[in-house]
């Protein structure tokens, strides 16, 4: 800011914003240093209102600003909701990955146990009817095995027998109801 005249001179410098604005005011040979805020306030006292100040006093502009603020707040809210949903999906996916890792480890352990000699011996005895030293193998036909299961089931769970009414109750019902 420079103003050159016969009796007055104003010189200003800005550094790091208006708060450090130092001004030199020359008046009839005097030099006066003032801070930026004081100088700006003195300069504005005689100025006309700026167009931006006129806009801030307009009702339509205020309504527009409120609408814009509401729109921005709504978008921030939606973003937060979407972020929360994505976080939940991510956590579920992590849980599923962990479950699959555990299942994979279980299957690896089963595979290792299936490759051992002990497992092969048990499977040979059960499926192929092989026997070890000093062991006897009894082969039971499937039909006989089914009959045995049914007999054991009948023995353990006998069918319920209906309890018949005594004879005098039957005669009483006959006489009461008729044929």
C-alpha positions as CSV (number, residue, x, y, z in Angstrom):
1,X,0.0,0.0,0.0
2,X,1.5,3.3,-1.0
3,X,-0.1,6.7,-1.1
4,X,2.0,9.5,-2.3
5,X,1.0,13.1,-1.7
6,X,2.3,16.4,-0.6
7,X,1.8,16.2,3.1
8,X,0.8,12.6,3.8
9,X,2.4,9.3,2.9
10,X,1.3,5.8,3.8
11,X,3.5,2.8,3.4
12,X,2.7,-0.8,4.3
13,X,4.3,-4.2,4.2
14,X,2.7,-7.6,4.7
15,X,4.5,-10.7,6.0
16,X,2.8,-13.8,7.2
17,X,-0.7,-12.4,7.0
18,X,-2.4,-9.2,8.3
19,X,-1.4,-9.8,12.0
20,X,2.2,-8.7,11.3
21,X,1.4,-5.9,9.0
22,X,3.5,-2.9,9.9
23,X,2.7,0.4,8.5
24,X,4.6,3.6,8.2
25,X,2.5,6.8,8.2
26,X,4.2,10.0,7.3
27,X,2.5,13.2,8.4
28,X,4.3,16.5,8.3
29,X,7.7,14.9,8.9
30,X,6.6,12.5,11.7
31,X,7.0,8.8,11.4
32,X,4.4,6.7,13.2
33,X,4.5,2.9,13.4
34,X,1.2,1.1,13.8
35,X,0.1,-2.6,13.8
36,X,-2.0,-3.8,10.9
37,X,-5.3,-4.2,12.7
38,X,-5.3,-0.7,14.0
39,X,-4.5,0.7,10.5
40,X,-7.2,-1.5,8.8
41,X,-9.8,-0.4,11.4
42,X,-8.9,3.3,10.8
43,X,-9.0,2.8,7.0
44,X,-12.4,1.1,7.1
45,X,-14.1,3.9,9.0
46,X,-14.3,6.1,6.0
47,X,-14.9,3.3,3.3
48,X,-18.1,2.1,1.7
49,X,-19.3,-1.4,2.5
50,X,-17.8,-4.0,0.1
51,X,-20.0,-6.2,-2.1
52,X,-19.2,-9.3,-0.1
53,X,-20.7,-7.6,3.0
54,X,-23.8,-6.9,1.0
55,X,-24.1,-10.5,0.0
56,X,-23.7,-11.8,3.6
57,X,-26.7,-9.7,4.6
58,X,-29.0,-11.1,1.8
59,X,-31.7,-13.5,3.0
60,X,-31.5,-15.7,-0.1
61,X,-27.8,-16.1,0.4
62,X,-28.3,-17.1,4.0
63,X,-30.9,-19.7,3.0
64,X,-28.6,-21.0,0.3
65,X,-25.7,-21.3,2.8
66,X,-28.0,-23.2,5.3
67,X,-29.1,-25.6,2.5
68,X,-25.5,-26.1,1.4
69,X,-24.5,-26.8,5.0
70,X,-27.3,-29.3,5.4
71,X,-26.3,-31.0,2.1
72,X,-22.7,-31.3,3.3
73,X,-23.7,-32.7,6.7
74,X,-25.9,-35.3,5.0
75,X,-23.0,-36.4,2.8
76,X,-20.7,-36.6,5.8
77,X,-23.3,-38.8,7.6
78,X,-23.8,-41.1,4.6
79,X,-20.0,-41.4,4.3
80,X,-19.8,-42.4,7.9
81,X,-22.6,-45.0,7.5
82,X,-20.9,-46.5,4.3
83,X,-17.6,-46.6,6.1
84,X,-19.2,-48.5,9.1
85,X,-20.8,-51.0,6.7
86,X,-17.5,-51.6,4.9
87,X,-15.8,-52.1,8.2
88,X,-18.4,-54.7,9.2
89,X,-18.0,-56.5,5.9
90,X,-14.3,-56.5,6.3
91,X,-14.5,-57.9,9.8
92,X,-16.9,-60.7,8.6
93,X,-14.4,-61.5,5.8
94,X,-11.6,-61.7,8.3
95,X,-13.6,-64.1,10.5
96,X,-14.3,-66.3,7.5
97,X,-10.7,-66.3,6.5
98,X,-9.7,-67.4,10.0
99,X,-12.3,-70.1,10.0
100,X,-11.1,-71.4,6.6
101,X,-7.5,-71.4,7.9
102,X,-8.5,-73.5,10.9
103,X,-10.4,-75.9,8.7
104,X,-7.4,-76.1,6.3
105,X,-5.1,-76.9,9.3
106,X,-7.5,-79.6,10.4
107,X,-7.6,-81.1,7.0
108,X,-3.8,-81.1,6.8
109,X,-3.6,-82.9,10.2
110,X,-6.1,-85.5,8.9
111,X,-4.1,-86.0,5.8
112,X,-0.9,-86.5,7.8
113,X,-2.7,-89.0,10.0
114,X,-4.1,-90.8,6.9
115,X,-0.6,-91.3,5.6
116,X,0.7,-93.1,8.8
117,X,1.1,-96.8,9.0
118,X,-1.3,-97.1,11.9
119,X,-4.2,-95.6,9.8
120,X,-3.4,-97.9,6.9
121,X,-3.5,-100.9,9.2
122,X,-6.9,-99.9,10.7
123,X,-8.4,-99.3,7.2
124,X,-7.1,-102.6,5.9
125,X,-8.6,-104.5,8.9
126,X,-12.0,-102.6,8.6
127,X,-12.5,-102.4,4.9
128,X,-10.6,-105.3,3.4
129,X,-11.1,-107.8,6.3
130,X,-7.3,-108.3,6.8
131,X,-5.9,-109.4,10.1
132,X,-2.7,-109.1,12.0
133,X,-0.7,-111.8,13.6
134,X,-2.6,-114.0,16.1
135,X,-5.9,-112.4,15.1
136,X,-9.0,-114.0,13.6
137,X,-11.5,-112.4,11.2
138,X,-15.2,-113.1,11.4
139,X,-17.1,-112.1,8.3
140,X,-20.8,-111.6,8.9
141,X,-23.1,-111.3,5.9
142,X,-25.0,-108.0,5.5
143,X,-28.5,-109.6,5.7
144,X,-27.7,-111.4,9.0
145,X,-26.2,-108.2,10.4
146,X,-29.5,-106.3,9.6
147,X,-31.5,-109.0,11.3
148,X,-29.3,-108.9,14.4
149,X,-29.7,-105.1,14.6
150,X,-33.5,-105.4,14.4
151,X,-33.5,-108.1,17.1
152,X,-31.4,-106.0,19.4
153,X,-33.6,-103.0,18.8
154,X,-36.8,-105.0,19.6
155,X,-35.1,-106.3,22.8
156,X,-34.0,-102.8,23.9
157,X,-37.1,-101.0,22.8
158,X,-40.1,-103.3,23.1
159,X,-43.3,-102.2,21.4
160,X,-46.0,-100.7,23.7
161,X,-48.9,-103.0,24.4
162,X,-52.3,-101.6,24.7
163,X,-53.9,-102.2,28.1
164,X,-57.3,-103.6,27.7
165,X,-60.2,-102.4,29.8
166,X,-61.5,-104.9,32.4
167,X,-64.5,-106.9,31.3
168,X,-67.0,-105.1,33.7
169,X,-66.0,-101.8,32.1
170,X,-66.7,-103.2,28.6
171,X,-70.2,-104.5,29.7
172,X,-71.0,-101.2,31.3
173,X,-70.1,-99.3,28.1
174,X,-72.2,-101.8,26.1
175,X,-75.3,-101.3,28.3
176,X,-74.8,-97.6,28.4
177,X,-74.2,-96.9,24.7
178,X,-75.9,-99.9,23.1
179,X,-74.7,-101.8,20.2
